Amino acid sequence: MEKISNHKDYVAVGNFSDENDRYSKVPHTTYEFRIPTEIITRSNEYGIYIEVFDSNTGKKTFWPPSTQLENINNIPSPQNWGKLISIDNSLPEFPLPMLAFTLMMATIIVLGVKTKLINI
């Protein structure tokens, strides 16, 4: 393993929350991450391994659970990680809606300039 520095735009935040959870009002720990796409590349499927240590109980929790069977002091091989899938294509390879919007705006601007020139 080689330790690498965090990207300057990477953000990880953990908190204890239940006030805005639409699924459960049971208090729980929440983690949020902002990972720049230049680090993970654009894809709709990512490998993910999560390990959390509870200092009150001294217990580690793993996801996916099958990774718990491996050596507790090492991060398991990426082949054994779970999959995080973006089914809504939130990270598409090429953002088609943005292209359509740009073409539409360019058309409106061109037509507006032509109309203005004709009326002069």
N, C-alpha and C positions, 0 to 999 in steps of 0.2 A: 504494500500500500504506500502511496505517496500523498502527503498532505498538500493540498493546493489552497491558495487564498480565495476568499469569496469574491465574486464579481461585485463591482461597485454599485450596481443597481439591484442586487439580490436583497430581498427583505424577508425576514421570518419573524412572526409575532405569535406568541402564545398567551392565552388568557383563560380565566375561569368565567364562563358565561352561561346564561339560559334565557336572558331577557328577549332576545330577538330570534330564537330558534323556532321555526315553524313546525318542526317535527316533534320536539320534546321540551317540556318545561322543567325536566330534571337537570339540576346543575351539573355541568361537565366541563372538562378542559377542551378548549378550542385552539387550533393552530391554523394560521394562514400564511401562505407563502406567495411571494412574487418572484418568479424566476425568469430572467430574460430569455427570450427564445433563441438568442445567439448561443446560449450555453447548451440548451437541450435540443436544438434544431426544431424545425416545424414538422409535426407529425400528429396523428390522431391516436397514437398508442405509445405509452411510455412505461418503462419498467419502474417499479417503486418498491422500496423496502422501508418500513417504519419500525423504530424501536423507541420506546418511551420508558423511562425509569421513574418509579414512584418512590420518592425519598421517605415517605411515611411508612410504607410497608417493606421497602427494600426490594421490591419486585420489578422485573422488567417485563414489558408487554411487547409482543412482536406482531407484525403483519407483513406478509401472510403467516398464519399460524404454523405452517409446515416448516418455516425457517427456524422455529424455536428448537427443533430437534438437533440442529447443528451446534457446533462449539459456541458457547454463550459469549466468549470474549472476542469473537471475530464476526465481521459482517459477512453474510453468506454470499456465495457466487451470484452474479446477476441472473444466471439461468434459473435460479430458484426464487427470484423476486416475483411479486404480483404484477398485475397490469393495471395501469390507469388509462382508461379509454375515454376520449373526448367524442362522444357519439353525436354531438351537435355540430361537429366540425368547427369548433371555436378557434382552431389554429389551422385554417386551410392553407394549402400550398400557395394558392393564388386567390386573393379575395375578389371573386366575381362581382358581388354587390358594389364594391368600391369602384371597380372599372365601369360598371353601368352608370353609377352616379356621376363619375367624372365625365363620361361621354355625354350624358344628358346636360350637365352644366355647361360643357363646351359648346354644345349645339345651341343652347339658350343664349349664350353670350354672342356667338356668331350671328344668330338671327337678330338679336337686339342691335348689334352694330350695323348690320345691313339695313335694317328698318330705319335706323337713325340716319344713315347716309342717303337713303332713298327720299326721305322727307326733307332733306336740306335743299 
